[in-house]
Amino acid sequence: MNYRTLIFTILFSITSIAFAQVPLRSYYTDGGLVPVEHSVDFKHLKLEVSFQPEEKKVIGKVVHQFVVLQKQVDTLRLDAKNMEINSVLWNNKEVEFENTKNDLIIRFPESLKWETEHTLTIDYVAQPKKGLYFIGWDDTTGRSRKQIWTQGQGIDNRHWIPMYDEKNDKVVSEILVEFDEKYKVLSNGEKLKEKKIKGGKKLWHYKISHPHPTYLIMLGIGDYAIEQRKSESGVNMDLYYYPDQKEQLEPTYRFSKRMFDFFEKEIGVPYPWETYSQIPVQDFMYGAMENTTATIFGDFYLVDSRTYLDRNYVRVNAHELAHQWFGDMVTARSSAHHWLQESFATHYDMMYQKEAFGKDYFDWVRRNYNDQSLNASKSDLKPLTHSSAGTVRHYPKGAFVLEMLKYVVGRDQFNAAIKYYLKKHAYGNVDSKNLLVAFHESLGLSLNWFWEDWIYRGGEPEYKVSFEEYENEGVFLVEQVHEMNDLVDLFRMPIYFEVHYTDGSAEKKQVIIDKQFHRVSFDLDKNKKVAYVLFDPNNQVMKKVSFSKSTEMLLNQAESAEHMLDRYDAIVALTNRDFEGKSAYLLRRFMAEDFYGIKNEIIQHIIPQLDERALELTKLALADEDSEVRKSIVENTVRVSDELEPEYRKLLQDSSYQVIEKTLELLAFYYPQNIEDYLALTEGVDGDRSNNVKVSRLKLKYAHSQDEKSLNELVDLTSNSYEFLSRVNAARALKELNVLNEQALANMLNATFSFNRRLSSPVSSVIDHFYEQKEYKKMIFDYVTNQEWSSDEFKKVSKYYLP
């Protein structure tokens, strides 16, 4: 034993004593830790609603049934944002109320007694700015799709329904909708009735079977066709799509039935509702929303077979389906436990990505989640159980933590505990302790240590690892080197260690790493040579790790490790080393590997060298079957030689729209003399729903020839006749061209008034870009000062009132 190992052993002994004390729990303060107090329990919500879409108006009558929770209740507050309340009836009698435009306060003539049942009937009119959205009704050209859809999470349904709008109460919802018979109407639950009524209208009647959170009450109205499927368990599935784009049906919903059947088997609890529908909508501000029995998703996920290569609906589809159990059936009681919904949904969507795309893809997603989590901890150390933990922790980190929990207890036991948890709390509210107790009650396991490290506390472990050989002994030295304070302590996790020999054999052992210093010893076979060693093979534990290895060991690991992530880590380390034959070696690894993540790492390293190996790699990558590899080579190209121009030119007819778009921009830069040929090759190809290829083609054509028709088409694409991605792309193209006219300005100002920040924010930045230029500043000033604006619109344009 050398001096370094002796010191390490002494430190190990000291810290074993120092950290054997009972841990103390520390928390961030969190205003969202406990649920909002409420005096009554709402049981049933029946809504009768119609619309005046051109005026963005809701005409409604809602009937609430509730039971009194507290000893005496003489006043009841409901959430009601900026509504006209025409009347309020309590048990069918008029009752005094106050409308503050934020709350509806109802004063009962006598105190309501504990556990008594009552009804409230509210007749109202709303013009919501949130919660319910009217799409396309203000497009004077009639080209936009006309839709009405809702987005209730977090507390936005209060903008179109007077209600108790908090997640700690659940209702059976029943909705009757009167609307134009030319359209389809979708809401929660089973459709009980669809019948024609006078005036060319229909009445749709939906009712859900079990209580669910009010933020998940939904409506989706538009011109749709419906594909009907059925799960193995007999659940009806309605898949909505646009009738004029039937070619998008199969690629969009490719795995819908299979993932439904997979989740019922994996989760072990039957789908908890009576039906399941999915409906795409235009201008959705998020990815999708898991409304109970009826998921809404952005129509940018409606894809044809080519767009599928660049952006598909599989992950989001799986995520929202998993929410039907986690969030819709079992709901977090307060915001601090929101991870119980999003982390589970992300975990199961990650699982289905493995089913759909393979283990390497699944592992790549996990690594990405690991890295996102480490990056989030640079800002703060909030735990999963914090209402403002943030998107990274509630989604990717929590999903990884659940995968680690499965790694700790085993998949079968994990599934058994989750089944127990769901059944025990079906259609109810939960917090993080309920999940911990479920593991204890169903498996007898005390997992408090796991909750303390990964759920109640923040941060992630950082390990410093080394490996040394002493005659017939191989020794891993492991140190937890992250900063420890009241919020982050030492972590405890079982971790595998592996020693691999040059003859292909291996030894491994699992050790619980819970102290600051560990010494893990292997008895080495004296007749064998160690090829490489692994600490936590395949990255099962979320962490940052530094583990310096010899070049020879890394070469062996890159060639022979079973798991893609271990080979990838070796490749990354090797790209930062100088060794003989490096480029030739990496080129061989490129040809030997299948997964794009490793191939892209090699591309990024070799291509900038502009040598013979780079030329050879470029040819291989341009012809690769994986569009992600072709995309990578185009993104990392630093020169297009005359020899390779014909090979790049072929990509202008690639199966991937993103490859076409990026290649068109690349070739136009290096070979402007050929631009007319490039434009001709992409003529008629619009690209994905964002018109990405079309926008690039119009931009380049105008830059090349000052073609007014191309400019006018770009300007038109910024108008409200188009969905938001096309509008943003076109606005950014005008910024690149540095061209602005009055029509483009009018279109873009209209975009800044949108509820959708994914439209308003980037387009506002484009207008600001022009406003900073003297030649355009006066144009913008003259235009905005000569228009009439609503008060809300004026708030947006007032910054342009300085000449």
C-alpha positions, 0 to 999 in steps of 0.5 A: 500500500503506497502513501496516498492509499494510506492517507485515503484509508485514514481519511475514510476511517475518520469520515465514517465516524463523522458522518454516522450522525443522525441527519438533520433536515433543512428546507428552502422556504416555500409558499406553495408547500401547503394547499389553499384552505377551502371551506366547501368541497365541490362535487359536481360542475355542470356547464352550459356554454355557447360562443360568439367567436367573432367577438371572442365572447363566452355565454355560460351558465354553470351549476356547482354542487358542493358539501360544506366542510367547515362548521359554519360558512356564511360567505363563499369565494369563487375565482372569476376573472373579468366576467359579467355576472348576471345572476347567482342562485343558491338552492334555486333562490337569488342570493347576494353577491359581489363581483370584484372582477377577480373574485365572485363573493357570495353572501348567504342569508344564513350560515351553511351548516357542516356537511350539508349539500347545496347548489349554486347556479351562475349565469355569466358572460366572459371575454377571456384573455386566458384559459380559452382562445379563439383562433382564426376568427379575426383573419379577414382573408379566411385562410386561417383555421378557425378553432376554439380551445382551452388551456386551464393549467395552472389556474386559467380556467377561472377566466371563462368559468366562475369556479373554485380553481385550485388543484386540491379539490376535484369535481365530476364535470359535465359540459353542454356546448351549443355551436355551429354544426359544421364543426367538431366539439370535444370535451372531457369524458363520454359524449352522451349526446350530439344532436342538431338544434335550430339555426344550423347548430348542434348540442354536444353533451359530455360527462366524465365518470370520476372526479378530476381537477378543475384545471383539466376541464377542456374544450376543443372546437374546430374542423376535424376528421377522427380516426377511431381505434381501440386498445387491447383492454377495449378503451375507445381512442379518438384521434383527431386530425385535419381533413385536408392533411390525412397523410399526417395521421399515421406518422403522428399517431404511429405508436398511440395504440401500442403505447396505450397497451404498454402503459396499462401493462407496465403501470399495472393499473387499468386506464382510469377513464372511459375514453381517450381522445387527442386533438391538435390545435393551432397556436398552442403555447406549449407542447401539449396538455393532459386534459382528462380523457382529452389531450390537446397538443400543438399542431406542429406535432401533426407531421408527415413522414418527412417531418417525422424525421425532424420532430415527432409526437412520440415523446409528447404523446407518451407524456400526456398519456401517462398523465392520465394516471399521474396528475389526472387520476392522482393529483398533487395536493399543492404546488410543492408536490408538482413533481409527482405529476411531471416527473412520472409523466416524463419518466414513462415517456422516457420508458416508451422512447426506449420501446420505440427507438431503442436502448441507446436512444433511451440512455442518450435521453438519460444522459441529457437529463443528467446534464440538464440537472447539473446545470440547473444546480449552478443557479440554486439547489432547490429540491424536487419538492419545491413549488419553484424548483423549475422545469428541469427538476420537475421534468428531466431530473425527477424522471431520472430520480424515478429511474434511479429509484427503480434501479435501487429497488428493482423494476418489479418492486418499483411497479408493485409499489406504484400500482399500490400507490395509484390504487390507494389514492385513486381520484384523490390528492397526494403529496410526496410522503404518500409515495414514500409510504406506498413503498413502505406499505407495499414492499416493507422498504424504508426509503427515507434515505432516498427521499432525503437525498434526492427528493427533499434535498437538492443538488447532485453528487460529484465524485472524484475517482481513480484506479490503481493496480498493486500486484494482484489487487485493483483499487478504486478510490472514490471521494464525494467532492461536491460542496456540502452545506445545510441544503446538500449533504453526502449522497448514498447510492449503490454503485457498480464497479467493473474491471474488464480484461483484455480477453473479454472477461470481467468482474463487477461488484456493487458497493453502497457509496455513502461516505466521503471516502471509499476504497473499493478493492478487486482481487485481480487475476494475475494471468490477465491484463486489465483492459479498462475499468468502469465506475457506474457503468451506463450512468445509472446514478445522476452525478458529475464525475472526474475519472482520469484514465490512460489513453490505452484504457480509453481506447479499449473502453471505446471499442469494447464497452457494452453500453453506448454511454461508456463508449461515448464517454471514452470517445469524448475523452479521447478527442481531448488527447493527442495520440498517434493515429488519432484521426484514423482511429476516430474514423474507424469508430465512426464506421463501427458505431450505429448511434448518432450521438457518438457519430456526431461527437466524432464529426465535431472533432474531425471536420474542422481539421480540413484534412484527408480524414475530414474529407473521408468522414464528410463523404460517409456522413453525407451518405449516412442513413440517419438524418441526425448524422446528415444534419450534423455534418451540414451544421459542422461543415466549415468548407464545401470543396468543389469536389463535394459540392455535388454531394451536398447538392443531393441533400437539397432533395433529402428526406429531412426538411431540416437537412434541406433547409440547412443545406440550402443556406450552406450552399448559397453561402459558399456557391452564390453563383449557383443559387438559382440551381439550388432554388430550383431544386427546392421549388415547391418544397414548403417544409414542415408546419413552420414552412422552414424550407419555403421561408429560406428559399424566399429569403435567399431568392429576394437577397439574390435578385430583389424579387418583389414577389418573394418579398411579398410572400415573406411579408404575407407569412408574417400575417395572422393567416398563418400559425405562429411558427411560420410567422416567427420564421418569416419575421426573422427572415425579414430581419436577416434581409433588413427589409421592412415595409408597412404591411410587414410592420402591421402584421408583426405588431399584430403578432406582438398582441398574441397570447402566445409568447412563442410568437409575441416575444421573438416578433417583438425582438424583430421590431425592436431590431428595426426600431434601432435603425434611423431609417426604420424608426420614423416609419414605425413611429409614424405608423403607431401614432396614426393608429387606434389601439385598445388599452392593452395594445397601447401598452405594447406599442407605447415604447415606439412613440419616441421619434 
